[in-house]
Amino acid sequence: MDDDVEAQLPLSPANGRQRIPLEGRTLRRNAPSKTHYDRFIPNRAAMDFDVAQYLMVDSKKENTTRILTSSQKAYMERLTEVCLKNRTRILAFGSKPLEPAENISWLPQRSWSVKPRRYISQTADTTLEAPELKDDAYLNLLDWSSRNVLAIALGHSLYLWDASEGGACSKLMSVADNGPITSVSWAPNGTHIAIGLRDSAAQLWDATSSKQLTALRGGHQSQVGSLAWNSHILTTGDMDGLIFNNDVRLPSHMVEEYKGHELEVCGLKWSSSGQQLASGGDDKLLHIWDRRMASERNGRQNQWLYRLDDHRGTVKALAWCPFQRNLLASGGGNPDRCIKFWNTCTGSCLKSMDTGSHVCALLWSKTEGELLSSHEIDWMEGDSQRPLILWEYPSMGMVAELVGHTSTAPFMAQSPDGCRVASASGGDETLRIWNVFGKPETKKKPISNPLGPFASLNSIR
């Protein structure tokens, strides 16, 4: 490499650079550096040992052996000021460090990512008329299928509303003498729906073909007010406190029986594992059942795993936590008015909170630690603005109040993506759709018919 090119390299090695001669240059001696003291180690060079000796020994002797008058004290203070120059420290330390410079641009800046709190609309996105909806908090007249279709029982008829963009509505069936309808529940496949009736029967319908598949009879003697699916097992509860497991594939459909409630069974919910069943009744009791206990006994009648009597009111509101296994939330009616959380492995109550009003239904968020509850409106207590309340779990702080219903909304259902909630009130005869739990985590899968299975059917009005 050429010498001129090499000389242009700013960080080239020292042995490869030409040395600059010292002849003709004026050398400047560096000034002595300033003495720096340490904050913790005393500097002997900065100390006056005579003054230190006087401060430690002689000054104490003068104060203890002599009694000074006021003029003598003034003289001694003036002498100390002149001679010692008000020095009172014996050891010499360095001063405290300088304050750090502000707004130093060369320091690395750390960006903190804070999750913004989502907007929760307190008004319903959609409001539909629901005439002839029974105003009975003990029944279960609303459910949302895995195929995004809402089913609601209006008197003696069952209507289906496609919750996709089309919003088509259709009438599936009607009953005459054995009505009205007292409960509805979609099967996991989203095409079959179970319907409980007042005459102690339950029917199974195919919603796509609008045909009845079978009728379940023989066990109940009163109206079937609660239903719950566990794969191909349909669990039914009646007004007499009886609970049956029905295998819809078999002609002899009753395979298991649960006896524990003394009054009407109001709520039934299977856990996500399909092993535990929660049942609540008008007898203020909450039962936890385990299917494995029935198989071990090898008999049709089952024995409860836990019998919980902590509630002081009707237990209808039941909800299994989707993100914490064996966590169950239950709500009590008047005068209890509490939401309780249970560990169903031990049967212990983890937390209890008084909400101030009758708890009708509960729904967990699938993406957030939140719980939505519906409450009975008591006009005497002025609770007309608190029909639906969103809570943060586990602190149970109130997140939002959903305003719109002018009467109690005892029926709630959750959309398959977990974001929207439907609530229905027999008092104001409306069905309202709320965007409560935010947007889904993943995009929806495309479907062949964007308007749903009932797009070709006309509206009922």
Buried (B, 14 or more C-beta within 10 A) or exposed (E): EEEEEEEEEEEEEEEEEEEEEEEEEEEEEEEEEEEEBEEEEBBEEEBEEEBBEBBEEEBEEEEEEEEEEEEEEEEBEEEBEEEBEEEEEBEBBBEEEEEEEEEEEEEEEEEEEEEEEEEBEEEBEBBBEBEEBBEBBBBBBBBBBEBBBBBBBBBBBBBBBBBBEBBBBBEBBBBEEBBBBBBBBBBEEBBBBBBBBBBBBBBBBBBEEBEEEBBBEEBBEBBBBBBBBBEBBBBBBBBBBBBBBBBBEEEEBBEBBBEBBEBBBBBBBBBEEEBBBBBBBBBBBBBBBBBEEBEEEEEEEBBBBBEBEBBBBBBBBBBBBEEBEBBBBBBBBEEBBBBBBBBBEEEEBEBBEEBBBBBBBBBBBBBBBBBBBBBBBBEEEEBEEBBBBBBBBEEBEEBBEBBBBBBBBBBBBBBBBBBBBBBBBBBBBBBBBBBBBBEBEEEEEEEEEEBBBBBEBEEBE
